[in-house]
Amino acid sequence: MTGWTPSDEGGWRPDGDDDEPEDGDETPGPVEIRVVTPTPIPLRLEPVERDEVREGERAFATYVAAEGAPTRPIAVNSLPAELLESLLASGIFDRPRHLMATVHEEDGGLRGLLAALVPAEEVERWARRHEEEGDSEPWRASVPEAPSFELDAPDEEHDEEHAIPVVPIPLGMIVRFAENRRHPDDVVQEAADLVASVLGGYGTDAKEKKIDNLLDEL
């Protein structure tokens, strides 16, 4: 897997590839690119009304909460209604969070998941509160397993001693269609550009963008 994480100079730096196919693997899966914002982003989550939501779930949109930030959400997702209510009341997003996009090429374009990286100890405290209230760690049903993803602690040497284990909280899918690619020969640059566009408020709902592309072809 090719990963991009914060560099000392600002921006993103590529990690080493840790997903090389083993001997005998003839059909490796699609290469995934991780793009992590170099600085934490202030976020605001709000419930929204969406038609395509599974029964018992509630949709929510994520916005950049910085002054002068675009009013368009950067992602939309859904969670079980009680879990979403708990997440919004947890205080987890009271402070800025790094964002991570995990994307891969699909049908000539890019598709991936945008997630907020929350320190594992904070998620564990949230889970313990629910255990005390009689629930059984409700976040586990909707938060994907994070094997061992770590962020460097701020203002510290980049070594294992200061690494912070984090859990990705999914915020929603991000997509760029093949006809909208800006770096057709460089998937890493394309992934970075996609994330920059989403955070800059230039993202468009996937259905709306597909319709725009069809109209452009007429």
Secondary structure as a PSIPRED ss2 file (coil, helix, strand):
# PSIPRED VFORMAT (PSIPRED V4.0)

   1 M C   1.000  0.000  0.000
   2 T E   0.000  0.000  1.000
   3 G E   0.000  0.000  1.000
   4 W E   0.000  0.000  1.000
   5 T E   0.000  0.000  1.000
   6 P E   0.000  0.000  1.000
   7 S C   1.000  0.000  0.000
   8 D C   1.000  0.000  0.000
   9 E C   1.000  0.000  0.000
  10 G C   1.000  0.000  0.000
  11 G C   1.000  0.000  0.000
  12 W E   0.000  0.000  1.000
  13 R E   0.000  0.000  1.000
  14 P E   0.000  0.000  1.000
  15 D C   1.000  0.000  0.000
  16 G C   1.000  0.000  0.000
  17 D C   1.000  0.000  0.000
  18 D C   1.000  0.000  0.000
  19 D C   1.000  0.000  0.000
  20 E C   1.000  0.000  0.000
  21 P C   1.000  0.000  0.000
  22 E C   1.000  0.000  0.000
  23 D C   1.000  0.000  0.000
  24 G C   1.000  0.000  0.000
  25 D C   1.000  0.000  0.000
  26 E C   1.000  0.000  0.000
  27 T C   1.000  0.000  0.000
  28 P C   1.000  0.000  0.000
  29 G C   1.000  0.000  0.000
  30 P C   1.000  0.000  0.000
  31 V C   1.000  0.000  0.000
  32 E E   0.000  0.000  1.000
  33 I E   0.000  0.000  1.000
  34 R E   0.000  0.000  1.000
  35 V E   0.000  0.000  1.000
  36 V E   0.000  0.000  1.000
  37 T C   1.000  0.000  0.000
  38 P C   1.000  0.000  0.000
  39 T C   1.000  0.000  0.000
  40 P C   1.000  0.000  0.000
  41 I E   0.000  0.000  1.000
  42 P C   1.000  0.000  0.000
  43 L E   0.000  0.000  1.000
  44 R E   0.000  0.000  1.000
  45 L E   0.000  0.000  1.000
  46 E E   0.000  0.000  1.000
  47 P E   0.000  0.000  1.000
  48 V E   0.000  0.000  1.000
  49 E C   1.000  0.000  0.000
  50 R C   1.000  0.000  0.000
  51 D C   1.000  0.000  0.000
  52 E C   1.000  0.000  0.000
  53 V C   1.000  0.000  0.000
  54 R C   1.000  0.000  0.000
  55 E C   1.000  0.000  0.000
  56 G C   1.000  0.000  0.000
  57 E E   0.000  0.000  1.000
  58 R E   0.000  0.000  1.000
  59 A E   0.000  0.000  1.000
  60 F E   0.000  0.000  1.000
  61 A E   0.000  0.000  1.000
  62 T E   0.000  0.000  1.000
  63 Y E   0.000  0.000  1.000
  64 V E   0.000  0.000  1.000
  65 A C   1.000  0.000  0.000
  66 A C   1.000  0.000  0.000
  67 E C   1.000  0.000  0.000
  68 G C   1.000  0.000  0.000
  69 A C   1.000  0.000  0.000
  70 P C   1.000  0.000  0.000
  71 T C   1.000  0.000  0.000
  72 R C   1.000  0.000  0.000
  73 P C   1.000  0.000  0.000
  74 I C   1.000  0.000  0.000
  75 A E   0.000  0.000  1.000
  76 V E   0.000  0.000  1.000
  77 N E   0.000  0.000  1.000
  78 S E   0.000  0.000  1.000
  79 L E   0.000  0.000  1.000
  80 P E   0.000  0.000  1.000
  81 A H   0.000  1.000  0.000
  82 E H   0.000  1.000  0.000
  83 L H   0.000  1.000  0.000
  84 L H   0.000  1.000  0.000
  85 E H   0.000  1.000  0.000
  86 S H   0.000  1.000  0.000
  87 L H   0.000  1.000  0.000
  88 L H   0.000  1.000  0.000
  89 A H   0.000  1.000  0.000
  90 S C   1.000  0.000  0.000
  91 G C   1.000  0.000  0.000
  92 I C   1.000  0.000  0.000
  93 F C   1.000  0.000  0.000
  94 D C   1.000  0.000  0.000
  95 R C   1.000  0.000  0.000
  96 P C   1.000  0.000  0.000
  97 R E   0.000  0.000  1.000
  98 H E   0.000  0.000  1.000
  99 L E   0.000  0.000  1.000
 100 M E   0.000  0.000  1.000
 101 A E   0.000  0.000  1.000
 102 T E   0.000  0.000  1.000
 103 V E   0.000  0.000  1.000
 104 H E   0.000  0.000  1.000
 105 E E   0.000  0.000  1.000
 106 E E   0.000  0.000  1.000
 107 D C   1.000  0.000  0.000
 108 G C   1.000  0.000  0.000
 109 G E   0.000  0.000  1.000
 110 L E   0.000  0.000  1.000
 111 R E   0.000  0.000  1.000
 112 G E   0.000  0.000  1.000
 113 L E   0.000  0.000  1.000
 114 L E   0.000  0.000  1.000
 115 A E   0.000  0.000  1.000
 116 A E   0.000  0.000  1.000
 117 L E   0.000  0.000  1.000
 118 V E   0.000  0.000  1.000
 119 P E   0.000  0.000  1.000
 120 A H   0.000  1.000  0.000
 121 E H   0.000  1.000  0.000
 122 E H   0.000  1.000  0.000
 123 V H   0.000  1.000  0.000
 124 E H   0.000  1.000  0.000
 125 R H   0.000  1.000  0.000
 126 W H   0.000  1.000  0.000
 127 A H   0.000  1.000  0.000
 128 R H   0.000  1.000  0.000
 129 R H   0.000  1.000  0.000
 130 H H   0.000  1.000  0.000
 131 E H   0.000  1.000  0.000
 132 E H   0.000  1.000  0.000
 133 E C   1.000  0.000  0.000
 134 G C   1.000  0.000  0.000
 135 D C   1.000  0.000  0.000
 136 S C   1.000  0.000  0.000
 137 E C   1.000  0.000  0.000
 138 P H   0.000  1.000  0.000
 139 W H   0.000  1.000  0.000
 140 R H   0.000  1.000  0.000
 141 A H   0.000  1.000  0.000
 142 S C   1.000  0.000  0.000
 143 V C   1.000  0.000  0.000
 144 P C   1.000  0.000  0.000
 145 E C   1.000  0.000  0.000
 146 A C   1.000  0.000  0.000
 147 P C   1.000  0.000  0.000
 148 S C   1.000  0.000  0.000
 149 F C   1.000  0.000  0.000
 150 E E   0.000  0.000  1.000
 151 L E   0.000  0.000  1.000
 152 D E   0.000  0.000  1.000
 153 A C   1.000  0.000  0.000
 154 P C   1.000  0.000  0.000
 155 D C   1.000  0.000  0.000
 156 E C   1.000  0.000  0.000
 157 E C   1.000  0.000  0.000
 158 H C   1.000  0.000  0.000
 159 D C   1.000  0.000  0.000
 160 E H   0.000  1.000  0.000
 161 E H   0.000  1.000  0.000
 162 H H   0.000  1.000  0.000
 163 A E   0.000  0.000  1.000
 164 I E   0.000  0.000  1.000
 165 P E   0.000  0.000  1.000
 166 V E   0.000  0.000  1.000
 167 V E   0.000  0.000  1.000
 168 P E   0.000  0.000  1.000
 169 I E   0.000  0.000  1.000
 170 P E   0.000  0.000  1.000
 171 L E   0.000  0.000  1.000
 172 G E   0.000  0.000  1.000
 173 M E   0.000  0.000  1.000
 174 I E   0.000  0.000  1.000
 175 V E   0.000  0.000  1.000
 176 R E   0.000  0.000  1.000
 177 F C   1.000  0.000  0.000
 178 A H   0.000  1.000  0.000
 179 E H   0.000  1.000  0.000
 180 N H   0.000  1.000  0.000
 181 R C   1.000  0.000  0.000
 182 R C   1.000  0.000  0.000
 183 H C   1.000  0.000  0.000
 184 P C   1.000  0.000  0.000
 185 D C   1.000  0.000  0.000
 186 D C   1.000  0.000  0.000
 187 V H   0.000  1.000  0.000
 188 V H   0.000  1.000  0.000
 189 Q H   0.000  1.000  0.000
 190 E H   0.000  1.000  0.000
 191 A H   0.000  1.000  0.000
 192 A H   0.000  1.000  0.000
 193 D H   0.000  1.000  0.000
 194 L H   0.000  1.000  0.000
 195 V H   0.000  1.000  0.000
 196 A H   0.000  1.000  0.000
 197 S H   0.000  1.000  0.000
 198 V H   0.000  1.000  0.000
 199 L H   0.000  1.000  0.000
 200 G C   1.000  0.000  0.000
 201 G C   1.000  0.000  0.000
 202 Y C   1.000  0.000  0.000
 203 G C   1.000  0.000  0.000
 204 T C   1.000  0.000  0.000
 205 D C   1.000  0.000  0.000
 206 A H   0.000  1.000  0.000
 207 K H   0.000  1.000  0.000
 208 E H   0.000  1.000  0.000
 209 K H   0.000  1.000  0.000
 210 K H   0.000  1.000  0.000
 211 I H   0.000  1.000  0.000
 212 D H   0.000  1.000  0.000
 213 N H   0.000  1.000  0.000
 214 L H   0.000  1.000  0.000
 215 L H   0.000  1.000  0.000
 216 D H   0.000  1.000  0.000
 217 E C   1.000  0.000  0.000
 218 L C   1.000  0.000  0.000
